[in-house]
Amino acid sequence: MTKKFFTLPTCKTCQRIEADLNPAAAGAEVRDIKSKGVTAEELDAMHAQAGSYEALFSRRAMKFRSMGLADRNLTEDDYRQLILEEYTFLKRPVLLTENAVFAGSAKAAVEGARSALKG
């Protein structure tokens, strides 16, 4: 499997992390999640590494509150469906490799992605 870096080019945090990590130079396929989206297979591969869809879900998305999702008890199936239907629900950026997934902008995720890209 090729390394895949899922990002949103209009997101300042994604821009900063992508500039820092330079995933394309490390041979990763860089994907704009707004224009190309994430396939069900890719999301399931992320899930296999992360252990849950909830770990890949962004509660920071504006639609999270506007859709009333904060007041619901979401299941794993709900998280999966929401991410597939609306790109903003994917925690980003995401680096997917054969052995791991690193999602979000937390320092540990970025450092893990950095190591995986060098490896």
Number of C-alpha atoms within 10 A of each C-alpha: 7 10 21 20 26 26 25 22 16 10 11 10 16 19 15 12 19 20 11 11 18 16 21 15 9 14 14 18 15 18 18 16 20 15 10 10 20 20 12 13 9 13 17 16 18 25 18 14 15 17 13 16 22 20 16 24 20 19 16 12 15 11 14 16 12 9 10 9 12 12 9 8 7 12 11 12 11 13 20 21 14 18 23 17 12 15 20 22 22 30 22 25 27 25 27 26 20 13 12 18 24 26 26 22 17 11 9 12 17 21 14 16 25 19 11 19 19 10 7
